[in-house]
Amino acid sequence: MAKTAIAVDQVSVMFNLNNEKIDNIKEYFIKFVTRKLRFKEFWALRDISFTVAKGERLGILGFNGAGKSTLLKVIAGVLKPTKGSIKVSGVIAPMLELGAGFDMNYSGKENIFLYAATMGYPRRFTESKYDEIVDFSELQDFINVPVKNYSSGMRARLGFAIATAVEPDILILDEVLSVGDAKFRIKSEAKIKSMFEKGVTVLFVSHNTDQVRRLCNKAILLDKGTIIALGTADEVCDIYDEKVKKK
Amino acid sequence: MTKYFKNFIKYRYLFWEIVRKNVKLQYRDSVLGIFWTFLQPLLTTLVLVLVFGRVFGKSSEGVVSYPIYLLCGRLLYEFFSQATKRAMRSVSNSASVIKKVYVPKYIYPLANVGSNFFTFLISLLVLVAMMAYYMIFTDTPLHITPYILLSVVPILVLLLLSIGVGLILSVLTVFFKDVEYLYEVFCLLLFYMTPIIYKLDQLDLKGWVSLGLKANPLYSIVSMFRSCVLFGEMWDWNWLYYSLGFSLLTVAVGMALFYKKQDKFILYL
């Protein structure tokens, strides 16, 4: 039996909807005095359990609001589950949406080091990967230009290049392969496939079932915070496609 | 505890990267660049001397030079206010990262105080330059004694205080954005409450008002700094006890508050 990379055990996440966005004292005070601080509970995830073995590629499917992003946040360790527990072994590299971790005034080169440090990698390690990152992102001519002048495709390319070059144990891809031109999409898919051979574990969120079928061997389908299907990528994609047709 | 320590060791690179970034970006695109670190305190001190020199400068004539007296206070105050303001905004400014990647969040306020501390150390050269100028070209007495080496102590206490206050503010702003505007006003008040442009004994205050002004930890820190840099003498030990105690307390409160609330940040960012 292969080693477990991620074990999600009966995880539930609850948000207090009313309580969520009171960001000034006046509002808080008024609500407090008038006792309107009601707690409308919203369970984004209910009782989710599954395991991902090392080297497995899990596709996560679901319509908007099904809880995909919340699940990824819990796995990435940014959000603490209300109930249940998560065990993750190894380094996680999340692919931020369109380079959310970049500083816009910083050049591409400087951002490479900042981004890698955010994932906990030392500068010397990043230096050894630097050429590889620049080559893969094809940004040689723009690497000293501030990122604010990059197009969104260029930012995505740079972000992808960094997240894959650092050789993480677990790679989280949140609808990132849908950006960039066709050429880069093919290239990045090939890159991910080459990482499979090194035994990387992948969590892949997408609405594109063709991509999930191609890249993943396992999938789960979320709906309203619960898992409604769990199985091989093909099985789950079939169910998802059927659901799409019904709607 | 060791777990937290190990985590910090792992993410120390992030700390240095943010410090590096802040320092690099601060004066990027400006023609004079890092030179502004010297020029800015020099010019603002000049303005303050022009405005307040006649009123407050007289009594120090013959003892110390008023511009140097003023610069000492202003440099320390400026570091404190800039560092705490940067730290205050640091967590909410890094929302996009905090929402996606796990990072020890206290790195952000810490690194922002750190980068301000770095520029502050550079700006101290202005003080050195100004003192040299007065020594060579004027006959205003300077009291440079070995005590000047002790100026490291008030600077470190100030660093500690900035970290503590920065941590507390960074937590509060996540939940209440109002804190940002309130703190802006508070800093203005603090500027006048701290003896930067005046001397406390010059004002002839009695009772509660004087006590209130002395309760300000910046008063003790600035006084200690001036004792060893300007007057070349040992400070009043009560200043050290008070300001160090106060700073350690804010750091403890800041750490406890941060630790208790950090899991909720993501819901409010």
Chai-1 contact restraints between the chains, C-beta under 6 A:
chainA,res_idxA,chainB,res_idxB,connection_type,confidence,min_distance_angstrom,max_distance_angstrom,comment,restraint_id
A,D23,B,K177,contact,1.0,0.0,6.0,A-B,restraint_1
A,N24,B,F176,contact,1.0,0.0,6.0,A-B,restraint_2
A,N24,B,K177,contact,1.0,0.0,6.0,A-B,restraint_3
A,N24,B,D178,contact,1.0,0.0,6.0,A-B,restraint_4
A,I25,B,F176,contact,1.0,0.0,6.0,A-B,restraint_5
A,I25,B,D178,contact,1.0,0.0,6.0,A-B,restraint_6
A,A76,B,Y102,contact,1.0,0.0,6.0,A-B,restraint_7
A,G77,B,Y102,contact,1.0,0.0,6.0,A-B,restraint_8
A,V78,B,Y102,contact,1.0,0.0,6.0,A-B,restraint_9
A,V78,B,I266,contact,1.0,0.0,6.0,A-B,restraint_10
A,L79,B,I266,contact,1.0,0.0,6.0,A-B,restraint_11
A,K80,B,D263,contact,1.0,0.0,6.0,A-B,restraint_12
A,P94,B,K100,contact,1.0,0.0,6.0,A-B,restraint_13
A,P94,B,V101,contact,1.0,0.0,6.0,A-B,restraint_14
A,L96,B,K100,contact,1.0,0.0,6.0,A-B,restraint_15
A,A100,B,S96,contact,1.0,0.0,6.0,A-B,restraint_16
A,G101,B,V97,contact,1.0,0.0,6.0,A-B,restraint_17
A,N105,B,L25,contact,1.0,0.0,6.0,A-B,restraint_18
A,L114,B,E17,contact,1.0,0.0,6.0,A-B,restraint_19
A,A117,B,Y13,contact,1.0,0.0,6.0,A-B,restraint_20
A,A117,B,L14,contact,1.0,0.0,6.0,A-B,restraint_21
A,A117,B,E17,contact,1.0,0.0,6.0,A-B,restraint_22
A,T118,B,L14,contact,1.0,0.0,6.0,A-B,restraint_23
A,T118,B,V101,contact,1.0,0.0,6.0,A-B,restraint_24
A,G120,B,K10,contact,1.0,0.0,6.0,A-B,restraint_25
A,G120,B,Y11,contact,1.0,0.0,6.0,A-B,restraint_26
A,P122,B,Y13,contact,1.0,0.0,6.0,A-B,restraint_27
A,R123,B,Y13,contact,1.0,0.0,6.0,A-B,restraint_28
